[in-house]
Amino acid sequence: MVTANEYARRRRELMNLVGDDGIAIVAAAPERVRSRDTLYPYRQDSDFYYLTGFPEPEAVLVLAPGRRQGQYILFCRDRDPAREIWDGFRAGPDGACAEFGADDAFPIDDIDDILPGLIEGRERVYYAVGRDPEFDRHLMAWVNDIRNRARTGVASPAEFVDLDHLLHEMRLFKSAGELKLMRKSAKIAAGAHKRAMRVCKPGLHEYQLQAEIEHEFAMAGAAYPAYSSIVGSGANGCILHYIENQAPLRDGDLVLIDAGCEYQHYASDITRTFPVNGRFSPAQRALYDVVLDAQQAAMEAAVAGNHWNQPHEATVRVITEGLVALGLLKGRVSDLVKKGAHTRFYMHRAGHWLGMDVHDVGDYKVDHQWRLLEPGMTMTIEPGIYVAPDDDQVDEKWRGIGIRIEDDVAITRKGTEVLTADVPKTIEDIEALMAG
């Protein structure tokens, strides 16, 4: 788990960037209604949790560098024994200090009276404007109240600064503690994918494989999937974000599973594609090998010093070459790459940042240039080929085949660490696992 010392280090680093003339404000995620008087399971805002580890709704974090009475302030719900019987334990202001390291804490109901005083005299407010419109309105009301008292000598902030730029750059680089949690998340998800391979057979339904995967998540201590699990068999594997997961698994089809778990707020993200009956057909095998070769080329390019887009460029080159060799594309490879001909069969990018969010924060370009990969960054590598079932420009044997192979990697000083290497992905290893 992330230690109290690490949370404190993050806050200190952010306050150093904000400076003594600034103030940073982060609101907790609001609760969301599922239906009438029931709520979705609560999940804390990643930025808020990254700085506090505080899991409750109705909370606001304030970082006020240089404040004598304490720089780290939390507003949170008061203890309420009657509500806690129904909804669970609350830390309260005392617990916010004792358990979560706040220098000062106040009831959330008192925020209108206290927060304007914390903002007074600060030149800049660092805040993620637009993420929570309701809290935006509250914040502007507090700032306007300060401005209305300018004649009394009260100094109001001169500017708002987007907090995301500073905070998300911090989150992009994972600490040793974070990488440990990501390895655990990856290990749990890897076990779930292997479980799905073992139980898969014709006659089951997609939702049954989903149930096997998510059962494995929960039993291993990951309470939730990191995103809606994708289990697409046959032509459903050609739908990139397919989540219906209702179709039967048919003999002779492939099934594409894109599923990862969230372990202590850190996500994994794995995709494997394998035959429902345990044996790849010749056409499936041919396309699968192209995708696997493309992923390997991207792995070799995903090293410190290369720029973000180099792994993607490697997948485009290999996939285009493979599609030409198999007859799905015609022409010179260099010309086809330049024209983007691959996007007919490979329409997404080769990966994304990974961390507390499955599509994690962090800029992909700096000063309009692809940023360089550096140690501490974590990302996915996930090339794919998807042949539409109604594509009458290709031989029928290719139609309706969707293949994606995805792993999670960490950039290190020594090269690339594949966090999800436990899941088989060569044809031989997949078939051996399914046969066993």
N, C-alpha and C positions, 0 to 999 in steps of 0.2 A: 504494500500500500504506500501511497504518498505520505511522507512524514510531515509532522507539524513544522519542522525546520524547513522543509522544502516549500511549503505554502508561504512561510515567512520570507524566504529568499525571493520568491516570485514577487511578493508585494513590495519588497525593498527595491528590487530591480525596476519595477514599474514606477515606483515613486521617484526614483532617481531620474527616470526619463521625463516624468511629469514636471518635476521641479517644485521649489517652494512657493512659486507664484501660481501654481495650478492646483486643481482638485479633480480627482477621478471618481466617477459615480457609475455603479453597475447595479442593475435591478435583477432580482431573481426571476426565473421563468414563472409566468402565471399558470395557475391550474386551468385545465381545459375540460369543458363539459363534453361528455360522451353522449349521453342521452338523458334529457330531463334533469334528474337530481343525482346522476352518477357521473363520475369523473374518469378521464383516462388515468392510468397509472402515472404518478408524477415523476418527471425527470427534470433535474435541475439544469438551468442554463449552463453551457459548457464554460463560458468565460467566468461566470460567477463562481462556479465550482473550482475552476483552475486556481483562483485566487484565495478561496476560503475553505473548500471542503464542506461547506455548509449545505445540507440537503433539503432544507425546508422552503416552501413557497412564502409569499408575502414578506420578502426581505429585501433590503437595499444595502449594498456595500459602499462605503465612502472611504477613499484614501486621501488624507489631507496632510501632505508632507509639511513637516515643521511644526505641526500643532502640538503645543506643550502638554496638553492633557491626554495626548495619545493620537497617533496618526491613522490607526486602523479602527474604523467605526462601523458597527453593524446595527441596523434597525431590523427588528424581527418581531414575531408574534410573542405576546406575553404568555406565560404559563396559564393554562385554563383547565383545571382538573375535569370539569364537566365535558368539555369538548375532547379532551384527551382520551376519555373512555370510549368515544366513538371513532376518533380519527387517528389516535396514536400520540406518542410522546412529543412534546415540544421542548426545545432547549431553553427558550426564554432568554432575556438579556443576560442573566447571570450565567447561564450555560454557554452563551455565545462567547463570553470572556473566558470562562474556566475550561471549556472543552474545545473551542475553536480559535482561541488566541486573540480575540478582539481586545484592543486597548480600552475601548469604551463601547457600550451597547445600550440601546434605548428601545422602548416599545414602538412598533411600527405605527401605532395610532398617534404618536407624538411627532411624527416626521415633519408635519407642516409647521410646527413651532420651532423645531431644532435645525433642520437642514438649511434653511435660508441663512442662519447665522454662521454655518460652516462655510457656505459659499461666499459670504461677504468678504471683500478684500482680496479675493483671488482674481487674477487677471484672465485666466483661462479655465474653462470647464471641459474636461475630457470625458466624452460620453458617446455611445453608439446611437446617434440620432436615427430614428425611423424604424428601429427594431421592434419597439413596443409603443405604438401610438398613444396608448392611454398614459403610460409613464412619461412620454414626451410632453404631454399637456401639463402634467403636474410639475415637471421640471421647469418648463417655460413660465408657469404661474409663479413659482418660487423666485426665478430670476427677475421677472417683471416686478414682483413685489419689492425686490431690492432696488431696482432701477427707479421705482416710484418714490423711494426714500432718498434719492440722490441729493436733494437740497439739504438734508440733515447731515451731510458729510459721509454717507455710506457709499463705499466704492463697489460697483457692480462689475461682473466679468465683461471683458471687452470682446471675447470671442469664444466660440465653441470649437473644439478640436475633436476629430473622429478618433475615438479611443481604439478602434479596431486596428488601425495601422500599427500602433505600438504593441498592443497585446497579442495580436495574431502573429506578429513576427517572433515574439517570445515563444508562443505555442508551437511554432513550426519546428523548433529544435528541441528534441526530446532528451530529457535527462536520463541517467542510468536507472533511476526509479521508475520512470515512465516506460522505458524499454522493457523492464522486467515485467510490468503489467501487460504490455502489448504481447510479449512472448507467451504469457499465460493465456491471454485471450485467443491468440493464434493456436495454441495447443488444444484448447477446448474445442474451437471450431474445426480443427483438423480431425479430432476424434469423431465429431459429429458427421463430417463428410465420409469418413471411413465406415461409419455405422450405416449410412445411407447406401453405400456401395454394397455392403454385405447383405442387406435385407432386400435390395431391389430385385424384382422379378416381374414378368408379364402378369397382368391381372390386378396388380395393386393400382392405387390412384396417386396422383401427384401429392395430394394432401397427406397421404400416409407417410411418404418420405419426409415431408415437412414436419410431421409430428415426431418422427424418429429423430430428426436433427434438433428440433427445439427441446425435446425431452433430454437429449444429451447435453445441451447447453445448461439447462436448469439443474440437472443432476451433478454437473461439474462446478456449480457455483456461479454461473452467469445467468442472472435472472431473466434477461431479455435478449432477443435478437438485436443486433445493431441497426437493422433496417428490415423491411418486409422481405421475408425469404422468397426467393424465386425458385420454383421447381417447374421447369418447362420441358415437357416431353414432346418428341416429334417436332412438328412445325412450330409449336409454342416456344421452342428454344430460339426461334428467329425473332421473337418479340423481346426487346432488350430489357424492359422493365415489367415483364409478365409476372403478375402476382395472384391470378385467379386460383391456380393450383388445384383444379378440379378434375382434370382429364384423366382417363385411364392410361396406364403404361402399357404400350403395345409391343409385342414381340417384333424385333427388327428395328425399332426406333432407338434414337439416342435420348438421354435425359440430361438437361443442363441445370445444374443446381448452383445458384449464387446465394450464399448464406454466410453470415458471420454473427458473432455474439458480442455483447458488451460486458466486459469484466471490469468492475470498479471504475466505470466511466471511460474505459478505453476499448476501442472497436477493433475487430478483425473483419476481414472481407476476403472470402475465398470463392472461386468458381472452379468447378470440375464438370466435365462432360463425359458421360460414359454410356455404354450400350445397356439397354434395359435387360437383355438376355445374357449379358456378360461377354459377348463376342462382337467385335467391330466388323462390319461388312467392309469389303474392299474400298468402296467409295468413302465411307466414313473414315476409314483408316487413312486414306490419302489426304483428305482435308485436315484431319486431326494432326497429322505429321507436319503440315504446313504451319498450323497455328502454334504447335509446340516449338518448331524451329524459330518462329518469329519471337516467341516469348524468350527463348534462350538468347537470341541476338539482343533483345532489349535488356536482359539481365546483364550481359557483358557491357552494355553501354551505360548502365545505371551505376556509375562510380563517381566519386568525388572528383570535381574538376570538369566533368562534362556538363553541358547545360541540360535543362529540364526536358527539352524536346528531342534530344538525341535518342533516347530509348524508343519514343514513338516513331521517329524517322526510320529506325532500324526495323520496326515491325512492318511499316509500310513497304519498305524495300523487299523484305522476305516474303510477305504475303503476295505482293504483286508478282514476284518471280514465280511463286508457287502456283498462283492462279493461271499464269501464262503457260506453265509447264503442263497443267492439267486441262487446258483448253477452255477455261471459263472466261479468260480475257485473251484478247488477240492484239498483237502489236509489240513494239520495242518497249522493254521494261522502263527505260529512262523516260520515254515519252509518256507512258501510262502513269508513272509516278508524278510527273510534272502536271498532268491533266487531272490528277486525283481520281483516276478510274477505279481505284480500289474501294472508294466510298460506296459503290453499289453493293459490295459484299462486306465491307468493314467500315462502318459509319461512325464509330466512336473513337475516342483517343485511347492511348495505351495505358493510361493510369491516372491517378489523382493522389493528392496528399491524404494521409491517414493518421488518425490520432484519437482525440476525444470524440470527434465527429467522424462518421465513416467517410464523408467527403470533407476532409478537414480544412482548416483555415490556413492562410498563407498565400502570398502573391506568387504567381507563376512567372511573372516578368518584373524586372526592375529597370526603370528608365527605358521602357519599351523594348528591352532585350530579354530573351529567355534567361532566367537566373541560373547560376551555377549550382550544381548539387554539392552539398556539404555534409560532413559527418553530423549525425543527429537527426537528419531528415528521415521521415518514413513515408512510404508510398506504396501504391499497388502497381503491378504490371499485369495487364489483362487484354492481350490481343484476342481477336475473334474473327470468325468467318460465318456469315449468315446468308444462305441461299434461299430466297423467297420461294414458297411453295408454288406460286403461280408464275415464276420466271420461265417463260417459254423460249428464252434465248439460250438456255443451257440444256444439256442432256438431262433427261428425266431422272437419272440416277442421283444427281446432285440436289434436286429440288427438296426443300423442306428440311435441309440439314443446317442446324445451328450449333456452333462450337465456340466456346470461350474457355480459356484457361487463365486463372488469376491467382497470383500469390502476393503476399505482403512482404516488403523488403525494407531493411534499414540501411542507410548509407553509413559506412564506418570508415575509419582511417585506413583499414586494411583491405577494404573492398565492399562487397555487398553481402549482408546477412539476410538469408531467406527465412523469415519468421515462420512460414507455413510449410516448410519442407517435409513435414511428416505425412502429408497427403500424397498418395501415389498420383503420378501424372503421365508416365510413359504408358504406351498401350500394353506392353508386357506386364508391367506392375499392376495396372488396373485389372486386367483380365485375370491375373493370378489371385489378387485379393477377392474378386467376385467369385472365382471358382472355389476358393477356400471356404 
